[in-house]
Amino acid sequence: MENIRGDLTLTPVGHVSSPLSDRAAAPKQGTEGAPDAWLVFEPAYHAALEGLRAGDRVIVLTWLHLASRDVLRTRPRDDPANPETGVFATRSPARPNPIGLHPVEILQVTGRRVRVRGLEALDGTPVLDVKPVLAGDTGP
Amino acid sequence: MENIRGDLTLTPVGHVSSPLSDRAAAPKQGTEGAPDAWLVFEPAYHAALEGLRAGDRVIVLTWLHLASRDVLRTRPRDDPANPETGVFATRSPARPNPIGLHPVEILQVTGRRVRVRGLEALDGTPVLDVKPVLAGDTGP
């Protein structure tokens, strides 16, 4: 199927299963005390997981389904002491396209379930994609 | 506006303006000889750019509008010597949700145009998001 320009509809390929269910209490980044979590993939996408292994570093993309989409400026980390900043210069979940970007380590792959370390996404968050980390991601 | 679960429609916030127009000739990664390019944002999203500066390292998310979406396994780098691998273990543009992830350095910000170094996306590619690189992106 050729992708058609203008059709920008995402298909969830799975969801996050996590003990995190309270948005206010969730850490803002995975490195800030986020728990381990499962990525649970739909049966139709099982083959796309082939080659993922424990120990791999990957980037998980999610759809931050609770985030507002009409915010263009925000105070970073919700801190009133911070100046208002354009959302493209922050990692706020509130942004025109609320795609979450989560660098994590894979702990385990069991069938269609992938356990990852330190994921700050809430339970039930749709998963869009998984990509391996490349050397070029971390610097020029 | 609260985001409604199930509404997973992306809104392009701009597009790539680049000398790259030939998919076959384009580098596979930005670190592989990709040219500098402009991100040209729609007027409605100008405020979201506030705070972006030359020298910043950011992650640009794009919609790879020419990529197939029904590919689950591929041979990395289109090399027939490589074994078939699940697309979630590769950076192939062909994947269920063809979101491009491009770590780049900002060279210049001029109004609604942002010049970036080494972007492998083709001319006309829709831009979805820009996020600053965090220390946690590059390792645990």
Interface residues (C-beta under 8 A of the other chain):
Chain A: M1 E2 N3 R5 L8 T9 L10 T11 P12 V13 Q29 G30 T31 Y45 A47 A48 L49 E50 G51 L52 D56 R57 V58 I59 L61 W63 L64 H65 L66 A67 S68 R69 D70 L72 R73 E84 T85 G86 V87 F88 A89 T90 R91 R95 P96 N97 P98 I99 L101 P103 E105 R117 G118 P126 L128 D129 V130 K131 P132 L134 A135 G136 D137 T138 G139 P140
Chain B: M1 E2 N3 R5 L8 T9 L10 T11 P12 V13 Q29 G30 T31 Y45 A47 A48 L49 E50 G51 L52 D56 R57 V58 I59 L61 W63 L64 H65 L66 A67 S68 R69 D70 L72 R73 E84 T85 G86 V87 F88 A89 T90 R91 R95 P96 N97 P98 I99 L101 P103 E105 R117 G118 P126 L128 D129 V130 K131 P132 L134 A135 G136 D137 T138 G139 P140
